[in-house]
């Protein structure tokens, strides 16, 4: 185990193998059985394999980011939700490989122009028959083509709702484009943006006035784009969007945008009924408040309509009897 990383949670000294005496069932002699201690968690075993194979990418920080992102995504979508994963700007491929190890996905593709790789060799015994592929290409062309091949009408096409596109620390426009392309194919998506920028300057002043840092504001706007009424409509889906946070001790850029594709045709009845129920409750409350407000207005109008004729009659009567009082 390499000792050039200073994180005691992942780097631990292996204890010596302790011989354990075990009595044979057939005779009275004893034999020594070697037991390996301690038993590491999967997270530590994977990390140790990287350094045992002299692989420096991902770094310990990147490894922890990937581990946190995968656990947040699968806690939201569920462990059995995916058949295929596409890791955009994934470089070393650790994020894609962890999705293979921790979810039901059987294939994963890393799209990145840079040739990094390495984890597929270090973790090959963990991956088993699950496939990790690398596509050395920009996401603008690579992601579209990969999704087209994956969810097309071919014999081996995958249900779009069983596909996840993920990007960990993709810059502002890369996160936006990843979500935009994903929505064109109706697949699920999860991005952890970084280096957020307001490219046209529309929101910088507003964020300053409201006291919201530009990074947080741009992430909220990115999530809002996926919640648009028209996003995914051309492929018969809408998106349920949620934002989660990973531990800020791992990274300050810790806002994870989770976008779940939901069918517009009513097949996702549970989600649809839940949403409609909340809207119906809110609308009924609004109706009651509206009636209360306008009930008081109607009473005021009624009082005004009654008091005006009375005032006119009183004026007329007063004009008629006033001469009598003058004669006296």
N, C-alpha and C positions, 0 to 999 in steps of 0.2 A: 504494500500500500504506500502510495507516495505521501510524503510528509510536507509538501510544499503548499498545502491549503490549510487555513486556520479556522476550521469549523469542527468543533468537537462533537456535534450532533451526528455528523456523517463519517468522520474519521475516528476510528477507535482501534486500539491495540487488540489483536487477537489473543485470546487466552491460550495457554498451553493445552494440548490435548491430554486429558486425564484418563489413565487406564482405569477401567472399572471391572472388578472381579464379578464373574457370573458363574454360578454352579451349573454343571452339566446335568441334564435330566437323566442320562443313562448311567452315569457313575458318580462317584463321590469326589472326583477331581474338579478343580476350578480352572477356568480359562479366562484370559484377560481380553476384554473387549474395549477397543478405543472409541471414545465418544468425543465428538466435536462440539466445543463450546466456544462462544455462545451462539445462539441462533439469531442472525441479523434479520431485520425487517427487509421487505422487498426493496424499499427505497434505498437503504444502505447497501444492500447487495448489488443493486444496479450501479450505484455510484462507485463502489469499490471495483467493479468490473471495468469501468471506464479508465480508472487510473492504473489498474493492473495491466491494461493493454496500452498504457502510455498515450491515452487520448485526452487532449487538452480542451477540446470543444465538443460538448458544452463545458463552460466553466461551472464552478460550484453555484454561482449566482444564477446562471442560466438554467442549470438543472433544477434548482429550487423553484424558479419561476414556472418552468414546464410542469413540474409535479403539482404545484398549487393550481395552475390553470386547469389541468386535466381533472383534478378532484372537484373543483368548482363546477366545471361543465357537467360532469357525470352526476353530481348531486342534484343538478337542475333538470337535466334531460332523463337521467336514469342510465344504469349500466348496460341495459340491453337495447338501447335506442338506435344504434348505428351498425351499418354493414361496411361502410367505406368512409374514410376520412381523407381530406385534402389539407395539407399544412402549407399555407402561403407564406413565402419569405421565411421558410423554416430552417435554412442553412444546414446545420448538423443533423437535423431530423429527430432529435430527442423527443420533441413534443408529439410528433406523429407516432413514434415507436411506443411511447407511453400510452397513447390511446389504444394501440393494439393490445398492450399488456393489461390494461385496466378496464376495457370495455368489450362489447361484443363485436367490434369491428374486426374484419378479417383481412382487410387490405388498406394500405395508407400510402399516399403519394406526397412527396415533398416537392414544392415548386419554388425554385430559387436559382438565379443565374450563377451564383457562386458554387464552386465544387468544394464541399467540406466533407460531409459524410463521416463515417467512422462508427457510429453507434450500432449499425446493423451487424458489424463483425463482433463487437464486444458483447452484444445482447442476443446473438443468434440462438443460443441455447434456451433463452427465455421466450423468444418469439415463436419457436417451433415452426409450424406450417404457415403462420401468418406472414403476409407479404408486405415488405417495406420497399417502395420504389422512389427513385429520385428523378426529377425532371428539371434539367438545367435550362430554365427559361424564365422570362419576365411574366408576371402574373397576368398582364394585360392580354397576352395571347395564350399563355399556358393554361390559365384557370378556365377560360372559356372552352378551350379545346378539350381539356380533361373532363369537364362537366358534361360537355356535349357527348363525349364517348361513354361516359358513365351512366347517364340517365336518359340516353337516347332510346329509340324504339327497337334497338337490336335485341337479339336473343338473350344476351347476358346483361341486359340493362338492370339498373338498381332503382328501387323506389326512391324518388327524390327526398321523401321524408325520412329515409334511412341513411341519408348522406349528411355529413357535417363538414363545413369549410371553416377552418380555424386559422387565426393569425395572432401570434404573440409578439407584441411590441412592433407592430407595423406603423410606420409614420402616418401622419394625418391623411394624406390623399391616398395612401395605400390601403388604409383601413376602410375609407369610404368606397374605394373601387372594389375591394374584396366583397363588401356587403352588397354593393350595387350589382355586381356580376352574379353573386349567389342568388339574389332575389329574382333575376331573370330566369333561373332554372328551378325556383321553388324549393331550394334545399335549406337546411338549417345552417346557422352561422354563429360564430363566437369570435370576437376580436378583443384584444387588449391593446388599445391605441397608445401611441407615445408621440413625442415631438409635435404636439398639436399646434396648428397654425390657422389663423383666419386669413386665408389667401386673398379675399377681396375686401377685407377690412370692414365688413358689414356689422360685426358683432363686438369688436374690440372696445369701442366706446360704451356700448350697452353693458358689457361685462364689468367695465370699470365703474360705471354708475351704480350698478346693482351690487358691487362688491364680490363678484364671482370671478375667480381666476380663469384666464382664457382656456387653460387646459380642461378644466371641469366643464366649462360652458360648451366647448366644441364637442366633448364627449356626449353631452346631453343632446346637442343638436344632431349628432350622428345617430344616436338612438331614435330620435324623433323622426328622422328620414325613413327609418325602417318601419315606423308605426303609421306612416302615411296611408291614407285610404286607398291609394292606387298602387302601392308597392306590392309586387307579387300578383297583382290582379290578372295580368296577362297569362299567367300559368295556373290560375285558379286557387291561389293561396293568399292569406294575409299573415302578418307576423305578430306574434305575442313577444314583446320585448321586455327584458328585465336587466337591470344593472346590479352586478355583485362586486364586492371588493375582496381582493386577496390581501394577505398580511403586508402592511406597508413596510415592515422590517425587511421584507424580501425585495420590494421595489416600491418607490414612491408613485410610479405610474401603475396604479393597481386597480383601475376601474375596468371591469370585464363586462362587455355588452353581449348579452345572450339573446339570440333571435330564433324563435321556434316557428317553423312553418305550420300553419293550420289551414285545413281545407275550407274553401268558401262554399262548397256545395252542401254543407250541413253534416258531412260524415263524422266530423269531430264534435259529436253532439254534447259531450260532457263539458268541453271548454265553451261551446256556444251557449248552452243553457246557463252556465255559471255567469257568463258575461251578460246575457240578456236579463237574467234575474237581477243583477246589480243595477243595470240601467233602468229596469222597471221600477225598482224600489226608489231610486233617485228621482224618477219622473213623478211618482205618486207623491213624494214629499214636496216636490216643486208645485204640483197642482194644489195641494192643501194650503201651502203658503200663499199661492196666487189668489185662491178663493178668500182666504182671510184678509188679505190686503185689499181686495176689491169689494169685499162685503162692507168694510168700513167706509169706503168711498161711496158706495151706493146709499148707505144710511145718511151720509153727509149731503148727498144730492137730494135725497128725499126730504130731509129737514129743510133744505134750501127751497125746494119746490113748494112746501107747505107754508113757509114763513113769508114768501114774497107776496102771494095773494092776500094774506092777512094784513100785511103792511099797507097794501094799496086800498083795501076796504077801510082800514082804520083812517087813512088819510082822507078818503072821500067823506066819511062820516064826520070827521072833524071839520071839514070845510063847510058842511051843511049846517052844523049846529053852532058854528062860531058867530054868525050874525045875531042869533038869539041872545047870546051872552053880551054882545055889544049894545043891544037895545036896552037891556037892563042897566 
